[in-house]
Amino acid sequence: MRIKICGITQPDQGQAIANLGATALGFILVPSSPRYVNIEQIHAITAAIPDKIDFIGVFADEQPEIIQQIIIKTPLTSVQLHGMESPEYCQRLRQLLPDQEIIKALRIKDRESWQKSAIYFNSVDTLLLDAYHPQLLGGTGHTLDWQALASFLPPLPWFLAGGLNPDNIGEALTRLHPQGIDVSSGVERSPGDKDLKKVALLLERLQKFRDQ
Ligand SMILES: O=C(O)c1ccccc1NCC(=O)[C@H](O)[C@H](O)COP(=O)(O)O
């Protein structure tokens, strides 16, 4: 199972989280976020981390050419699209970035929102289901309706996100079987400041699900 800890802002925390066993670190490139990091910060955080981990850049309604420039200048392996990007936008980005994983995040308001995910099946590599919030794009701490999602079985890999933490991860993964999980505020002291004890507890509780 892929384990993404998102909203990394500090080099020592990024390194510690990689050592604890996360398989991916997420970097927020949305300027309005309190977890925003720039290219220099991404370099400082990733410099001492082994290549085998994924570095995922999170964008929202950014121009494809700007994402391409950022990818050229950083070790990011994947692009997560967290805004209102259309399937056509994703295809355009795919042309610009043939070697990067493209992850489309869907903010799920109701059953209809995840049923609409089918329009992305041919334009991205991976889906990510996150909670809907009227003001915030991500990092909300809100959970999805896991029961309603039980019949979500897309033909491509997907991450479960939204309000996951050490206390609810067991229940979430007993009900659902995503290929990855994405956690941010559930392992934080404050936005962008990760609590390493909470990350360690999350990883410990994930142990029995890791081979899924
Ligand atoms: O985290 C942010 O501040 C953020 C801002 C703008 C767009 C996306 C953002 N986060 C995206 C993520 O991948 C988070 O990990 C995801 O929303 C889950 O967050 P949480 O509910 O806090 O675990």
The ligand as an ORCA input file, in Angstrom:
! r2SCAN-3c Opt
* xyz 0 1
  O      -3.303     20.629      2.454
  C      -3.496     21.733      1.945
  O      -3.282     22.801      2.573
  C      -4.022     21.807      0.557
  C      -4.291     23.061      0.008
  C      -4.770     23.180     -1.283
  C      -4.972     22.048     -2.057
  C      -4.708     20.793     -1.528
  C      -4.243     20.648     -0.238
  N      -4.018     19.381      0.310
  C      -4.187     18.211     -0.463
  C      -3.869     16.908      0.162
  O      -3.417     16.021     -0.560
  C      -4.225     16.598      1.600
  O      -3.356     15.605      2.039
  C      -5.667     16.071      1.604
  O      -6.521     17.137      1.377
  C      -6.038     15.405      2.965
  O      -5.965     16.326      4.002
  P      -6.449     15.928      5.484
  O      -7.925     15.815      5.496
  O      -5.965     17.046      6.340
  O      -5.754     14.642      5.838
*
